[in-house]
Amino acid sequence: MLRRQFREPDAVLNRRQRRNEETMKQADKRNLTMVMDLYELTMANGYFNDGDIQPKVAFDVFYRKNPDRGGFAIFAGLEQIVEYIEDLHFSSEDIDYLRSLNTFTDAFLDYLKDFKFHGDIYAFPEGTIMYPNEPVLTVIAPLIDAQLVETAILAQINHQSLVATKTSRIVRAAEGKAVSDFGARRAHNMDAAVYGARASYIGGASGTATVLAGQMFGIPVSGTMAHSWVMYYKDEFEAFKNYAVNYPDNTVLLVDTYDTIQSGVPNAIRVAHEVLEPMGKRLKGIRIDSGDLAYQSIKVRKMLDEEGLTDCRIIVSNSLDEHTISSLNSQKACIDSYGVGERLITGASSDYSEDSLSLLGAVYKIAAVEENGEFSPRIKISGTVEKITNPGLKKVYRIYDQNGKAKADLLAKADEEVDMSGEFRFVDPQMPWRNLRFTNCTAKPLQVKIFENGRLVYKLPTLEEIRAYVKKQLSEEIWEEEQRFINPHVHYMDMTPDYYDMKMSLLHERNTRNA
């Protein structure tokens, strides 16, 4: 039965239009300072009411397990954290909203009106290869300042680091063939699509299909047609012909709308000969988005080569990840590049077991509190060993052997000297009874100062520099055994004897106090 057609009254249309315009305006002027869990504000309100404004604290950001049971992760999102910190403020609209919750004192809301971040932030340079349980970012700031920034910092690191890490796995599986981000429509939202594209470029993707990411970050963009283009026309050849006429210098045709072998590729070849070659142009590529990609690519390569189209690239897409790409390589598939969608942009794991979820899981834990002008360490104790935190102000070093390979990472007390000029004794916290020493090694501190007293003191690298930094580490510093997809070598997280003794002393003190 046909629906009865009707026209809404002008008043209804105008009201709907005004509502949509207001929604868009609100989205455009959103204040990312408000991206925080409510408990950040309730705790800050409590601290304020108790007069705890001046004491400084230290919080560490770290994660406990590598995604996909991998050997490492890639630190990403620092640039967006810098932008967030520099713009921290509460607008009058924000204050009005918070007042409407009937939760906060007027004095606290007045304090927020002029709020700015006044702390120090240390972090790994963006793109650094990172490992579980080491502080990739440290906030040392007045208590309220440090508390309010938790959620936004974690959101940026957890998302972009996950996508960068997943992309690196996919790129390594591709063995030199181009990988492009095709994932915007599968991202969790529009911001995730744009910043996920940025993270994928850091991880090694050659480009993205997301136009805004190209505009904002200078990432190469690429894209051709969807199946709807082919289906709109009366027949496949007409669709291909019209596309070639419009884009003769970059004709890439989607050949699997009806039948790849019997229809799509023959029509693509016909367009190459009848449309492009008379114009002095070449067919740049064909894309396959379904079916047995290995079998089809081999068959298609032969068909193209027999027609003299040896330079025509074969691009494939369709739910790809590092494991499907590795499988295609093992089958000698004739593929030149990969368009990877949902499993890249969401960081989705192909192992859906309970302990292999699609997340990084970075956390933000207090490590020290200022008392009488000095920082006193704090430790979180848990029945789960992995959840016991590493306390106190600390430095993290990457230890390199004489060949420049990253041998281990090392935690030390902040004021401790790490001298590798001779043998250096260290403790493996998993086996503390062993007598271990670094010999002929060098130590590189990983954290650099980003903010000092709320002022940016660090020159942010370009996206190209971050991408090159990742590539350099993986090719020159990180052991191939750590880059395996299955059962990678575990990178050691060691401690100086002084740091280990301090941690054990705190654990003993806490256990004695709670006995």
Secondary structure, DSSP 4 states (H G I P E B T S, - for coil): -PPPP----HHHHHHHHHHHHHHHHHHHT--GGG-S-HHHHHHHHHHHHTT-SS-EEEEEEE-SS-GGG-S-EE---HHHHHHHHHT----HHHHHHHHHTT-S-HHHHHHHHT-----EEEEPPTT-EE-TTS-SEEEEEEHHHHHHTHHHHHHHHHHHHHHHHHHHHHHHHHTTSEEEE--GGGSSSHHHHHHHHHHHHHTT--EES-HHHHHHH---B-----HHHHHHSSSHHHHHHHHHHH-TTS-EEE--SS-IIIIIHHHHHHHIIIIIGGGT----EEEE-SS-HHHHHHHHHHHHHHTT-TT-EEEE-SS--HHHHHHHHHTT---SEEEE-HHHHT---S--STT--S----EEEEEEEEETTEEEE-----SSGGG----SSEEEEEEE-TTS-EEEEEEEETT-----SS-EEEB-TTSTTS-EEE-S-EEEE--EEEEETTEE-S-PPPHHHHHHHHHHIIIIIS-GGGG-SSSPPPPEEEE-HHHHHHHHHHHHHHHHHH-
